[in-house]
Structures are given as C-alpha cells and as structure tokens.
Amino acid sequence: MELSEQKQKTDILRDFQASFFAMSRLVSFPWTFLEKDLESNKSSELISDILKQTCLHSLSQKFPPSVRYRKLFLSELIKRQEAAGCEPLDELYDALAEVVGAEDTTECYKSYLLPCGDAVSLQESVALISEGTTGLVTWEAALYLAEWALDHRHTFTGRTVLELGSGVGLSGITICRSCSPDRYVFSDCHPRVLQTLRDNVRLNGLTEDTSPMVSVQEMDWTSTTEEQIRRIGVDTVIAADVVYDPDVVESLVELLSLILSCSSPDVFICSTVRNPETYGGFKQQLESAGISHDVMTAAVSHVFPYNRVSTIEMIKLYR
C-alpha cells in the first residue's frame, strides 16, 4: 500500500473511532470510503480494522456507548459487508450477538478523543431531556468551547477558572487535561447534574489533590454572593449553552455583572443560537447592565465530531 493510501486509511479509521465513541449520527460516518474499499478489494480487512478501533477497543469495554447505538452500528457494518458480497467476518457477528443479548439502560458513556490521543469519557443520559433537565448530555456549544480552548491554551494556563453551568463536564475536563490551569471550579445547580458532573470529574482522574486542583460547586445564579466570587479568586470565566431560556437570562446577567464588578477576569460565553429572540434579549440585557462584548470570529480547529450546521457564537465580555 502506498504511503498516501495508508495515511488515508489511518485517517478513516480515526474518523470511525472518534464518531463511534462520541455516538455521532450514523449518517455522518465515512461510509463511502468503506464501500469503495469493499468493492475494490472484496476483503473484510478494513471492516475488521474498524471493529478493532470501535466495539472491540479497550475503551469500549471500559466506557461502552449505549447498547442500542452499538447494535445499530454493527448492523450497518454487516449491511455494507453483505452488500459488497464479501466473505462473512465471524467477529462481526459475534460482536452483534453479544450486544443483542445486553440490556439497554437510560445512561451510556460517550468518549471524546483529544489530539494528544487521550479521551474524555463521560457518563451521559441517553435522552436529550431527562429528570427535568437538558444538562445530562453534551451540547454543541460545549464541544465548540472545548475546541476553542485547545486553540487558546494560554487563556487558561496557570489560572483559576470558573465554569458556569458545567453540565456533564466536557469543556472543563478538556481544559483540565490539556490547558494546564492552576485551579478549576465546575459549577451547576441541578442536583442530578451535579452528581453526574462529580462522577465524570472523578472518572477522568481529577480531584482536589490533582494538578490542576479541581472542585465541583453548587451555584444558584439567583443567590450567588460577592463573597463566594471573591473566595474563588477567578481569572477566567467560561460558560457554554447557558443562554437558552429567557427565564434564566436575567439572573445570568446579574451574576456576570457581579463577577465583573469583583475583579477583571476574562469572561467567555459560547452559545448555540437556537432562538435569535432569546439570544438577542441576552445581549440587550448585557448592554443595559453596562457590559460590552466582542464576538470571537476566528475559526476553531475541528477536533470533535458534531453537527456544525447550527449557528454557534462565542463572545468575550468586559466593562
């Protein structure tokens, strides 16, 4: 195999692996390359390699995607193999038989592969909304913010970082693993989200005794005090996908105003603009509170697989 073909195959295997562990929609996988390979070689070698990098990988044994997802993925591989008339691959059918017999649960693991080769593995809800909250899954803005952080590591290196509305922890854990902050404070207010967040922080080897020093705090935006903010001693504040409900925007803006009055941290808010009216209202309230903002327009490196069709905007706040 020529060097360029080998690199292409390596890239394809990486794409399959990253998409599988992040439980991306099956339609987003690079099936065309697989189909062409099956047609030209009439061999199941590439499928065998894909299997080793996904369902049979040690990461899948430790932090498996949902049973339903693995079943759909394996069924899709079998369909492509059979359509090409290749010789059946025993381990493919064995893997499907194993997952067919497994019991599905309301929670699963998603793993997001970092450029260094490590993975951030998170326990997430299978449903987008569960237990009255959307905070038990990773949303696009958190992935975008994590990618931005990987491109701007100096913003976090050696600093104390406060994250508002941390959810299941993707952005923060990525920053802790890759950007060398001195201290990182995750925060949220929903009891179930906080428990999952604590579990995920521990799952990824982060504690009060590690470097960076990490803590998970309950933070109700309506009752956070100046003393709390000063005690944290924050240098950088971040938040992802916190501007989605008009009912919480007012308390968010009041908290941001309090933070900016206590000190002069760098404050970054990343939002998926689902409702332009809600997002516009947020910006108007910022302006009324005397808070200006700049839109961060530079493109980010594509690290994680997710739907990039949605409008995602990152802004930096200042007085």
C-alpha positions in Angstrom: 0.0 0.0 0.0 1.3 3.5 -1.0 2.1 5.9 1.8 -0.8 8.3 0.8 -3.3 5.4 0.8 -2.0 4.2 4.2 -2.5 7.7 5.6 -6.0 7.9 4.2 -6.9 4.6 5.7 -5.4 5.7 9.1 -7.5 8.9 8.9 -10.6 7.0 8.0 -10.1 4.6 11.0 -9.6 7.6 13.2 -12.9 9.2 11.9 -14.8 5.9 12.5 -13.3 5.7 16.0 -14.0 9.3 17.0 -17.5 9.2 15.6 -18.3 5.9 17.3 -17.2 6.9 20.8 -19.0 10.2 20.6 -22.1 8.4 19.4 -22.4 10.5 16.3 -25.3 10.0 13.9 -24.5 7.0 11.7 -25.1 9.0 8.6 -22.1 11.2 9.4 -19.6 8.2 9.2 -17.3 7.9 6.1 -19.2 5.0 4.6 -18.3 5.9 1.0 -14.6 5.1 1.6 -15.6 1.8 3.2 -17.9 0.9 0.3 -15.2 1.6 -2.3 -12.7 -0.4 -0.4 -15.0 -3.4 -0.1 -15.9 -3.2 -3.8 -12.3 -3.0 -5.0 -10.7 -5.5 -2.6 -13.6 -7.9 -1.9 -12.0 -8.2 1.5 -13.3 -7.6 5.0 -9.9 -6.4 6.3 -11.0 -2.8 6.7 -14.2 -3.8 8.5 -12.0 -5.9 10.8 -9.8 -2.9 11.5 -12.8 -0.7 12.1 -14.2 -3.3 14.6 -10.9 -3.3 16.5 -11.0 0.5 16.7 -14.6 0.6 17.9 -16.6 -2.1 19.5 -13.6 -4.3 20.3 -11.4 -1.5 21.5 -10.5 -1.4 25.2 -12.2 2.0 25.6 -15.5 0.4 24.5 -15.0 -2.4 27.1 -14.5 0.2 29.8 -16.8 3.0 28.7 -19.3 1.5 26.2 -21.7 3.6 24.1 -25.3 2.7 24.5 -26.5 -0.9 23.7 -28.9 0.5 21.1 -26.2 2.5 19.4 -23.7 -0.4 19.2 -26.4 -2.6 17.8 -27.2 -0.1 15.1 -23.5 0.5 14.3 -22.8 -3.2 14.0 -25.9 -3.8 11.9 -24.8 -1.1 9.5 -21.3 -2.7 9.1 -22.9 -6.1 8.4 -25.2 -4.5 5.8 -22.3 -2.9 4.0 -20.3 -6.1 4.1 -23.1 -8.2 2.7 -24.0 -5.7 0.0 -20.4 -6.0 -1.3 -20.5 -9.8 -1.3 -17.5 -10.1 1.0 -16.8 -13.2 3.0 -18.6 -13.0 6.4 -16.5 -11.9 9.3 -17.1 -14.1 12.3 -16.0 -11.5 14.9 -18.5 -9.0 13.5 -21.5 -11.4 14.0 -20.1 -12.4 17.4 -20.0 -8.7 18.5 -23.6 -8.2 17.3 -24.7 -11.4 19.2 -23.1 -10.1 22.4 -24.8 -6.7 22.2 -28.2 -8.1 21.2 -28.2 -10.0 24.5 -27.3 -7.0 26.6 -29.8 -4.9 28.5 -30.1 -1.2 27.5 -30.1 1.5 30.1 -31.1 5.1 30.5 -27.4 6.1 30.7 -24.4 5.5 28.5 -20.8 6.6 28.0 -19.6 9.0 25.4 -15.9 9.4 24.8 -14.3 12.4 23.0 -10.8 11.8 21.6 -8.3 14.6 22.3 -5.4 15.5 19.9 -2.9 14.0 22.3 -4.5 10.6 22.0 -6.3 10.6 25.3 -10.0 10.5 25.7 -12.5 12.4 27.8 -15.1 9.8 28.8 -18.4 11.0 30.2 -21.5 9.3 31.6 -24.4 10.9 29.8 -28.2 10.4 29.6 -29.5 8.5 26.5 -32.4 11.0 26.3 -31.9 14.7 25.5 -34.2 15.7 28.3 -34.3 13.6 31.5 -35.2 14.3 35.1 -36.5 17.7 34.1 -33.2 19.0 32.7 -31.2 19.2 29.5 -27.9 19.2 31.5 -27.3 15.5 31.3 -26.0 15.5 27.8 -23.1 17.3 25.9 -24.4 20.0 23.6 -22.6 21.5 20.5 -21.5 24.8 22.2 -19.6 22.8 24.9 -17.7 21.0 22.1 -17.0 24.2 20.3 -15.8 25.9 23.5 -13.5 22.9 24.2 -12.1 23.2 20.7 -11.6 27.0 21.2 -9.8 26.2 24.4 -7.4 23.8 22.7 -6.6 26.6 20.2 -6.1 29.2 23.0 -4.5 27.3 25.9 -2.7 30.4 27.2 -6.1 31.7 28.3 -6.3 29.0 30.9 -2.6 28.1 31.7 -1.7 28.8 35.3 -5.1 30.5 36.0 -8.1 29.9 38.2 -11.1 29.1 36.0 -14.7 29.2 36.9 -17.2 27.5 34.6 -20.9 28.4 34.9 -23.4 25.7 34.1 -20.9 22.9 33.6 -23.4 20.2 32.7 -21.7 16.8 32.3 -18.3 18.4 32.2 -16.9 18.1 28.6 -15.4 21.6 28.2 -13.9 21.7 31.7 -12.4 18.3 31.7 -10.8 19.0 28.3 -9.3 22.2 29.6 -8.1 20.5 32.8 -6.5 17.7 30.7 -5.0 19.9 28.0 -4.6 23.6 29.1 -2.8 23.4 32.5 -5.0 25.7 34.6 -3.8 26.1 38.2 -7.3 25.6 39.6 -10.7 24.8 38.0 -14.1 25.2 39.5 -17.0 23.4 37.9 -20.5 24.6 38.9 -24.1 23.9 38.3 -27.4 24.0 40.3 -29.4 20.9 39.3 -28.9 18.1 41.9 -28.8 15.3 39.3 -26.5 17.2 37.0 -24.2 17.9 39.9 -24.0 14.3 40.9 -23.2 13.2 37.3 -20.7 16.0 37.0 -18.9 14.9 40.1 -18.9 11.3 38.8 -17.4 12.4 35.5 -14.7 14.6 37.1 -13.6 11.5 39.2 -14.0 9.2 36.1 -11.3 11.3 34.4 -8.9 11.3 37.3 -9.5 14.8 38.5 -9.7 15.7 42.2 -8.9 18.3 44.8 -5.5 16.6 45.2 -4.5 16.6 41.5 -2.9 19.2 39.3 -5.0 21.2 38.4 -6.8 21.4 41.7 -10.4 20.7 40.8 -13.7 21.3 42.7 -17.4 20.9 41.8 -19.6 23.6 43.5 -23.4 24.1 43.6 -24.0 27.6 42.3 -27.5 29.1 42.1 -27.3 32.2 40.0 -30.1 33.9 41.9 -28.3 33.7 45.3 -24.5 33.7 44.5 -22.8 36.3 46.7 -19.9 38.6 46.1 -18.1 36.8 48.9 -18.4 33.5 47.0 -16.9 35.0 43.9 -14.0 36.7 45.8 -13.3 33.4 47.6 -12.8 31.6 44.2 -10.4 34.4 43.1 -11.3 33.8 39.5 -9.1 34.8 36.5 -11.1 33.3 33.7 -14.9 32.6 33.5 -16.5 30.4 30.8 -19.9 29.1 30.0 -21.4 27.1 27.2 -25.1 26.8 26.2 -26.4 28.8 29.1 -28.5 31.2 27.1 -31.5 29.1 26.0 -34.2 30.1 28.5 -35.5 33.7 28.8 -36.4 33.0 32.4 -32.8 32.5 33.5 -31.1 35.2 31.3 -31.8 37.9 33.9 -30.2 36.0 36.8 -27.3 35.1 34.5 -26.6 38.7 33.5 -26.8 39.8 37.2 -24.3 37.1 38.1 -22.0 38.2 35.2 -22.3 41.8 36.4 -21.3 40.7 39.9 -18.3 38.8 38.7 -17.1 41.7 36.6 -17.5 44.1 39.5 -15.5 41.9 41.8 -12.4 41.7 39.6 -11.4 41.9 36.0 -11.5 38.3 34.7 -11.6 37.2 31.1 -15.2 36.1 30.5 -16.2 34.0 27.5 -19.8 32.8 26.8 -20.4 30.3 24.0 -23.9 29.8 22.7 -25.8 27.8 20.1 -28.2 30.4 18.7 -31.4 28.3 18.6 -33.8 31.2 19.3 -32.4 34.6 17.9 -35.0 36.4 20.0 -33.8 34.9 23.3 -30.1 35.4 22.4 -30.8 39.0 21.3 -32.6 39.6 24.6 -29.5 38.3 26.4 -27.2 40.8 24.6 -29.7 43.7 25.3 -29.6 42.9 29.0 -25.8 42.8 29.0 -25.8 46.2 27.4 -28.3 47.5 30.0 -26.1 46.2 32.7 -23.1 48.1 31.3 -21.4 45.0 29.9 -19.9 45.2 26.4 -19.0 42.2 24.3 -16.8 41.3 21.3 -17.7 38.4 19.0 -14.8 36.0 18.6 -14.7 35.4 14.9 -11.6 33.2 14.3 -12.3 29.7 13.2 -11.6 26.8 15.6 -9.7 23.6 14.8 -12.1 20.7 14.2 -11.3 18.2 16.9 -14.6 16.6 17.9 -17.3 15.1 15.6 -20.6 17.0 15.9 -23.2 18.8 13.8 -21.6 22.1 12.7 -24.7 23.4 10.8 -26.0 25.2 13.9 -25.0 28.8 14.5 -22.6 28.9 17.4 -21.3 32.3 18.7 -18.6 32.9 21.2 -18.4 36.3 22.9 -15.9 37.9 25.3 -17.4 40.2 27.9 -15.9 43.3 29.5 -16.9 46.5 31.3 
